[in-house]
Amino acid sequence: MSQELVLGIYVFIMAIFVGFEVIARVPSVLHTPLMSGTNAIHGIVVLGAMLVAGSADTPLLHALGFIAVVFGAANVFGGFVVTDRMLEMFKKRQAPTTSDEEVKTKADG
């Protein structure tokens, strides 16, 4: 194996460990701002994947670039869905109101 490949694998494995440790220690209150930040980063990743896919020379590189764009876009979309659902939890719930029909039924009965 080439030295560049070994170094790339080493950096990838270290990034996995560091990422897991950082995310595991984030309090639940900070998950929404963290998701918003990662959505912005993944938008940049998608843009980079588009640029790389557009400048690819071989069909294999075109396919890998396309897969990178699809996975990145799915990650951005999923991040926005999760962030939206998390923000819904913080909205105040409105008090249930009785409709006119319920009031009329109670008055008649």
Secondary structure, DSSP 8 states (H G I E B T S, - for coil): --HHHHHHHHHHHHHHHHHHHHHHTS-GGGHHHHHHHHHHHHHHHHHHHHHHHHT--SHHHHHHHHHHHHHHHHHHHHHHHHHHHHHHHTS--------HHHHHHHHH-
